[in-house]
């Protein structure tokens, strides 16, 4: 879906691997989308640990989850996320989140 909107996409299966990958790629990263439910390191922990890295440059971070209750949204924002995207979603909703972040 992001590729259809013109973004180059890079993936990781968990937060630990995403941190490793981003350390070398953060300069070219426009936005980070992370599911909350991941093995080994969930999206909350990934977000928090990313924000602590000396190489982190303020790239917008969006948490994604099927669990869209207010507690998860608030927790995500406390951990440093810029936005929250409930699943399921379509291209228009993703585009709206991106417009909100980059305005």
Residue frames as qw, qx, qy, qz and C-alpha x, y, z in Angstrom:
[[0.000, 0.886, 0.463, 0.000, 0.00, 0.00, 0.00],
 [0.291, -0.811, 0.114, 0.495, 2.84, 2.41, 0.82],
 [0.427, -0.121, 0.610, 0.656, 4.56, 1.52, -2.42],
 [0.229, 0.646, 0.651, 0.327, 1.37, 2.44, -4.28],
 [0.126, -0.960, -0.205, 0.142, 1.60, 5.87, -2.60],
 [0.466, 0.816, -0.213, 0.268, 5.14, 6.30, -3.92],
 [0.445, -0.754, 0.464, -0.137, 7.18, 5.21, -0.90],
 [0.554, 0.352, -0.748, 0.093, 10.12, 2.82, -0.97],
 [0.794, -0.482, 0.057, -0.365, 9.48, 0.18, 1.69],
 [0.344, 0.380, -0.812, 0.280, 11.83, -1.75, 3.96],
 [0.795, -0.415, -0.195, -0.397, 10.54, -4.41, 6.36],
 [0.125, 0.352, -0.838, 0.399, 11.60, -6.17, 9.57],
 [0.575, -0.318, -0.721, -0.219, 9.75, -8.95, 11.40],
 [0.560, -0.663, -0.437, 0.235, 10.27, -7.47, 14.89],
 [0.119, -0.992, 0.015, -0.037, 11.41, -4.36, 16.68],
 [0.644, -0.553, 0.379, 0.369, 14.91, -5.65, 17.43],
 [0.627, 0.202, 0.522, 0.541, 15.62, -6.29, 13.75],
 [0.210, 0.887, 0.311, 0.268, 14.03, -2.96, 12.80],
 [0.354, -0.903, 0.147, 0.194, 16.38, -1.12, 15.18],
 [0.651, -0.280, 0.502, 0.496, 19.37, -2.86, 13.63],
 [0.495, 0.505, 0.531, 0.467, 18.19, -2.05, 10.12],
 [0.035, 0.962, 0.237, 0.131, 17.32, 1.58, 10.89],
 [0.530, -0.696, 0.166, 0.455, 20.71, 2.31, 12.43],
 [0.458, -0.142, 0.531, 0.699, 22.19, 2.20, 8.95],
 [0.166, 0.454, 0.666, 0.568, 19.17, 3.58, 7.06],
 [0.090, -0.701, -0.539, 0.458, 17.59, 6.26, 9.26],
 [0.082, -0.429, 0.180, 0.881, 18.77, 9.17, 7.08],
 [0.174, 0.004, -0.665, -0.726, 16.73, 7.93, 4.12],
 [0.105, -0.421, -0.894, 0.109, 13.67, 7.02, 6.19],
 [0.166, -0.387, -0.234, -0.876, 10.56, 9.18, 5.74],
 [0.655, -0.358, 0.155, -0.647, 8.18, 7.47, 8.16],
 [0.117, 0.170, -0.965, 0.159, 8.15, 4.34, 10.32],
 [0.760, -0.219, -0.150, -0.593, 5.06, 2.14, 10.63],
 [0.153, 0.245, -0.921, 0.263, 5.18, -0.53, 13.32],
 [0.677, -0.388, -0.533, -0.327, 2.64, -3.07, 14.44],
 [0.470, -0.634, 0.405, -0.462, 2.20, -3.27, 18.19],
 [0.903, -0.189, 0.361, -0.139, 2.05, -7.07, 18.23],
 [0.608, 0.611, -0.507, 0.015, 5.42, -8.45, 17.15],
 [0.929, -0.239, -0.209, 0.193, 7.58, -11.27, 18.47],
 [0.710, 0.048, -0.210, 0.670, 10.70, -10.59, 20.53],
 [0.164, -0.258, -0.206, 0.930, 10.17, -6.79, 20.80],
 [0.211, 0.718, 0.663, -0.020, 6.69, -5.28, 20.47],
 [0.295, 0.694, 0.265, 0.600, 5.90, -1.96, 18.84],
 [0.376, -0.918, -0.069, -0.108, 5.75, -0.03, 22.12],
 [0.723, -0.520, 0.235, 0.389, 9.23, -1.18, 23.14],
 [0.630, 0.314, 0.353, 0.617, 10.55, -0.63, 19.62],
 [0.071, 0.879, 0.211, 0.422, 9.22, 2.93, 19.60],
 [0.518, -0.852, 0.067, 0.037, 10.66, 3.69, 23.04],
 [0.763, -0.308, 0.314, 0.474, 14.08, 2.19, 22.27],
 [0.528, 0.543, 0.321, 0.569, 14.25, 3.93, 18.90],
 [0.077, -0.948, -0.111, -0.289, 13.64, 7.32, 20.51],
 [0.637, -0.726, 0.189, 0.176, 16.61, 6.66, 22.86],
 [0.828, 0.146, 0.231, 0.490, 19.12, 6.02, 20.06],
 [0.257, -0.636, 0.117, 0.718, 21.74, 8.75, 19.51],
 [0.173, -0.054, 0.650, 0.738, 21.36, 8.32, 15.74],
 [0.154, 0.650, 0.744, -0.002, 17.55, 8.72, 15.79],
 [0.201, 0.051, 0.196, 0.958, 16.66, 11.85, 13.81],
 [0.310, 0.303, 0.350, -0.830, 13.00, 12.45, 14.66],
 [0.234, -0.028, -0.777, -0.584, 11.54, 10.40, 11.80],
 [0.636, -0.159, 0.101, -0.749, 7.75, 10.16, 12.33],
 [0.051, 0.078, -0.988, 0.125, 6.62, 6.92, 13.97],
 [0.658, -0.099, -0.128, -0.735, 3.13, 5.41, 13.52],
 [0.274, -0.102, 0.923, -0.249, 1.89, 2.46, 15.57],
 [0.588, 0.035, -0.507, -0.630, -0.51, 0.04, 13.88],
 [0.110, -0.049, 0.933, -0.340, -2.82, -2.43, 15.66],
 [0.361, -0.395, -0.736, -0.415, -6.10, -4.27, 15.58],
 [0.414, -0.583, -0.585, 0.382, -6.46, -3.22, 19.23],
 [0.190, 0.497, 0.139, 0.835, -7.53, 0.39, 18.83],
 [0.430, -0.775, -0.459, 0.066, -8.77, 1.11, 22.33],
 [0.019, -0.958, 0.086, -0.274, -7.82, 4.43, 23.91],
 [0.709, -0.629, 0.282, 0.146, -5.33, 2.79, 26.29],
 [0.798, 0.096, 0.345, 0.485, -3.16, 1.60, 23.39],
 [0.342, 0.804, 0.159, 0.460, -3.33, 4.97, 21.67],
 [0.330, -0.918, 0.143, -0.167, -2.33, 6.81, 24.86],
 [0.807, -0.412, 0.328, 0.266, 0.41, 4.29, 25.66],
 [0.724, 0.384, 0.285, 0.497, 1.81, 4.62, 22.13],
 [0.143, 0.896, 0.035, 0.420, 1.87, 8.41, 22.35],
 [0.567, -0.794, 0.221, -0.017, 3.59, 8.21, 25.75],
 [0.830, -0.173, 0.367, 0.382, 6.28, 5.99, 24.23],
 [0.198, -0.519, 0.342, 0.758, 6.88, 8.63, 21.53],
 [0.374, 0.381, 0.748, 0.394, 4.67, 7.59, 18.59],
 [0.048, 0.120, -0.144, -0.981, 3.42, 10.42, 16.38],
 [0.633, 0.050, -0.175, -0.752, 0.18, 8.70, 15.39],
 [0.430, -0.023, 0.878, -0.207, -1.85, 5.50, 15.69],
 [0.486, 0.206, -0.515, -0.675, -3.43, 3.60, 12.82],
 [0.663, -0.039, 0.640, -0.387, -6.14, 1.04, 13.66],
 [0.099, 0.133, -0.882, -0.442, -6.43, -2.08, 11.49],
 [0.631, 0.285, 0.503, 0.518, -8.00, -2.85, 9.14],
 [0.044, 0.742, -0.016, -0.669, -7.29, 0.21, 7.03],
 [0.700, 0.568, 0.367, 0.230, -7.26, 1.19, 3.38],
 [0.563, 0.238, 0.122, 0.782, -5.05, 3.41, 1.23],
 [0.070, -0.771, -0.205, -0.598, -7.17, 6.52, 1.90],
 [0.650, -0.754, -0.091, -0.014, -6.77, 6.17, 5.67],
 [0.775, -0.190, 0.083, 0.597, -3.01, 5.67, 5.33],
 [0.351, 0.504, 0.204, 0.762, -2.84, 8.75, 3.10],
 [0.326, -0.847, -0.181, -0.380, -4.77, 10.77, 5.71],
 [0.762, -0.585, -0.011, 0.277, -2.34, 9.71, 8.46],
 [0.665, 0.073, 0.164, 0.725, 0.61, 10.67, 6.27],
 [0.100, 0.701, 0.223, 0.670, -0.93, 14.06, 5.46],
 [0.542, -0.818, -0.142, -0.130, -1.57, 14.67, 9.17],
 [0.795, -0.382, 0.053, 0.469, 2.05, 13.83, 10.03],
 [0.563, 0.085, 0.257, 0.781, 3.63, 15.92, 7.29],
 [0.042, 0.850, 0.341, 0.400, 1.46, 19.05, 7.56]]
